Amino acid sequence: MQSNESRAMTSAMKLLIIEDDREAAAYVVKAFSEAGHVADHAVDGLDGYARATEQTYDVLVVDRMLPKLDGLSLIGRLRAEGAKTPVLILSALGQVDDRVQGLRAGGDDYLTKPYAFAELLARVEALARRGGPAAAETVYRVGDLELDRMSHTITRAGQDIPLQPREFRLLEYLMRNAGQVVTRTMLLENVWDYHFDPQTNVIDVHVSRLRSKIDKGFDKPLLHTVRGAGYMIRDGAR
């Protein structure tokens, strides 16, 4: 069991568990929660890929044998797109060649099933401590607006602002790129996972709803439209 001292030294992590065995995943998610971390669950490779590209995680825990998109292909696709989030592979395949294949596919660590949760926890914490870019921030702030991606809460000037899941992902992406122009293409790919333009006003509708929630009733706007370019969230007058 982890000591109180070591618990105190370990920052809370946001994890993604990509595992098609729902019972096993539920156990792991609950165990990570009891250890003070937040864990999301994806039920197959395509679901895991979508979540990993839509949100920011400190570590991905990926089962090797997944439906729709196998674990190694999932990792390879993320690495090819430049994702640097640490990945721990879980697999019943434990031969040396299997582990080497997993690490060469882009995994950072490899744990063979069955395993003790204490070891999984220690390995995940070790990966997070390596300081990958995804482990850097859990709270984004722009002016008096604050987004906590661990608790999924947003406040402005101390007031809670409830958002729908897609609105939360949109705001998270904008705040992660605060002070920079975010184009429609960037939003389609990173918030909606579209790699084509659906020729709809989905972005305009969501930005309008988001603006009404985070700016309406406050002294100055934070979410700006950059004409002909996209959107920007920043502190300061237009």
PyMOL commands that set and color helices and strands:
alter all, ss='L'
color gray80, all
select helices_A, chain A and resi 4-9+22-34+45-54+71-80+96-104+117-129+133-135+165-176+184-190+202-214
alter helices_A, ss='H'
color red, helices_A
select strands_A, chain A and resi 14-18+38-42+59-63+87-91+109-112+139-142+145-148+153-156+159-160+223-226+230-233
alter strands_A, ss='S'
color yellow, strands_A
deselect
rebuild
show_as cartoon
